[in-house]
């Protein structure tokens, strides 16, 4: 199945949902209608609808059709269930992203780094500090560790744009799984330096260990979020016992 075709359909339907061409709780056109409209196979349409379902935009109902369940959020929302880059999250939320690289260096994992990140001691890593802006407002401070042997060629310029785009399209790395921990932690000195924290004394912190399709960890990231803009969303389904 050509990815470009179902990806185009997915993005087109997504845009129509977000711009309320299809209203909240309204049924989308039938599969037959979509097949004719996009001049494609039924499987291609189903693949696009499956991705919209996974993203929480629609809900299939057996024998009835596919219902629009999308509701926009007031603040920036990052997904828990999927793996998105900062650029992709900003685009989904209609925000203007920018990134400032504060530090870019190579480090060798000692006991402390290995315990924190999950990389073995002695592993050579890229260490990157990045300040993330949305619509000109500094909201997130990222501490990134990338395994150099899998991400060799990574540069500060690339880190200013999208590292995931570089890994997927230049290094041909397949990003597969991410294990995440969500915590609330005290503000650090670097948080206070770069983020407008007002009277807040804590940060919402997301720690990720991310793996390729062979189960090899290539990234550890700690994202420290300004609490007044912190909102994570997930799509959950109840399974019958």
N, C-alpha and C positions, 0 to 999 in steps of 0.2 A: 504494500500500500504506500503510495507516494506521500511522504510526510508533508510536503509543501501544500498538498490539496486539503488534507484534513486540518492542518494548522491554519490555513487561510479561513476555512469554514468556522473553526473554533474562534478565531479572532474577530471575524465578522459578526457572528452571533453574540459574542461577548460584548462587542461595542454596541450592538443594538439593544442588548439588555441594559447596559450601563446608561445609555442615552434615552431609555424608556420608549424605544420603538416598540418593544415588548414590555408591557407594564407588569409591575409586581403582582404575582399570583395568576397572571394570564398564562394560558397554554401556548407553547410555541407551535408553529406550523407542524403538521404531521410529517413523519419520515418521508412519505411519498412526495409531499410538497417540497421538502428540502432537497430530496434527490433530484427532482426536476429543476428546482431553482438553481442548484449548484452544478448540475450536469455531472453527477458523480454516482458512485455505487452506494448501496445502502450501508455497507460496512464502513465506508469513509464517513458518512454522516453519523453513524453510531459511535465511531471513534472520537469525533469532535464533541458529541453530546456527553460521552463518558468523561472527557477532560473537564467539561463545564460542570458536570456532576461532582467530580473530585474537588473542584475549586469552590463548590458551594453556591454556584449560580443557578442551577436547576435541580429539580427532583423528578426522576422518572416515576410514573404511576402505571402499574400494569393494567393494560386495557383502556387507559384513559388518555395517555400522552405524556408530555414533559412540561412541568410547570415551572415558571420563573419564580425563584425564591430569593432573588438577590435584593439586599437592602444596603445602600451606601452607609459608611460609617463616618462620623464627624471628624475623628482624629485618624492619624496614620495607623493602619492595622497591618501587622506582619503575621504571616501564617505560621502555625505550629506544625500542621500536618505535612505540608509540602516543603520543598527546598527551593527558595527563591534567592536571587542576588538582591543587593540593595537597590540596584537600578530597576530590576523587575518589580520589586515591591512598590517603589516610588511611582513607576508607570501605571501600575494597577490602581493606585490611589489618586492618580491625577496630580501628583506632586512634581516639583522641579528639584532633582537631586544634584548634589555636587559633593566632592570628596577632597579633603586636604590630607596629604601624607605627612605625618609628624615625624615618623622615624621609619627607616628602611635599613635593615642590617642582616648579616648572617650570624647565627649563633649555633653553638654545639650544645645539645641537650645535656645538662648535668642532672643530678638526682632530683633537684627541686623542680626543674622544668619538666622532666620526664614524668614525675608523679602528678603534676598539674595537668599536662596535656595528653598523656597516654602514649607519646612517642618513646622509643627506647633510648636509654642513655647512650650518648655518643652520636646520635642522629644529627645530621647537619640540617638546619632549618632556616627559612627566611622568617624574620620577625618584623612585623609591620604594625605601626600605630596609625590609625586613620580616624580623622574627625569627619563625621557625616552631617551634611546639611540638607534640610528640606525647605524649599522656598526661602533660602538664605538664613535659616535658623539652625544653629548647631544643636543637634538633638541626640546624637549617638557617638560614643567613643569605642572604637573597635581595637582589640588587641588580637592580631592574627599570627598564627604559626603555620607555615606550610613546609612539608617535607621536600627538601631541595631536589632529591633524586627523581621525584615525580613531577616537579614544577619548575625544573631548571629553565632559565631564560626569563623568569619573572623579573620585572623591573619596577622602579618607582613610578614611571609613566603609566605602565599597565595598571598598577595599584590605584592610581588616581581615577581610572575608568572602571573596568570590570574585570576582575581576576577570573571569574567563572567563564566569561566569554573567551578569554585567553586559553583557559584550560580545556574547554570543550572544543573550540574551533581551531586552535593552533596546536595544542598538545594532544588532541583527540582523546582526552581523558573522559571516561563516563562517570559522572557523579551519580551515586546510587542511593546512599543511606546516610542519615544524620541522626546521631543520638544527642538529645538536648536536655539540659537542666535549667530550670527557671528559679532564680533566687532573688531575695532582696538583701542588699549589702550596704554597708556604710560608705559614704562618700570618701573618695581618696583625694589627695592633693592635686593629682592630674585631672580628676573630674572637675574640681573647683576651678582649675586654671582655664579649661577650654569650654565648659558648658555653663550656660546661664541658669544656675540652680536655684536662685532666689532664696527662699528659706528652707528648701529641702535638705535633709541630712542623710538621705539614702538614695540608692539607685536600683532600678530594675535591671537584673543581669541575666543574660542568656548565654550559656556555655554550650558550644557545639563540638562534637567530634564527628568528622565527615569522612566517608569511605567511598572508594571506587567500586566498580562492579565485580572486582575480585576480592572484596572485603578488606582491602588495604587502606589504612588511615593515611590521608594526605593533608588533612587540615585540622587544626584546633583553633577556634575563635571564641573569644569572650566579648560580647557586645554589651556595653553599659549604656542604658537608656535613661534619658531624662524622665522622671516619673510623671510629670504633667502631660507628656505626650505618649505615654506608654500604653499600648493596647495590642494584645495578641488575640488572634481568632483561630478557631479550629472548626472542622466539620466532624461531628460525631454521629454515629448510628448505633442504635441499640440492637444487640444480638439476642435472639431468643435462647434461653437455656435449654 
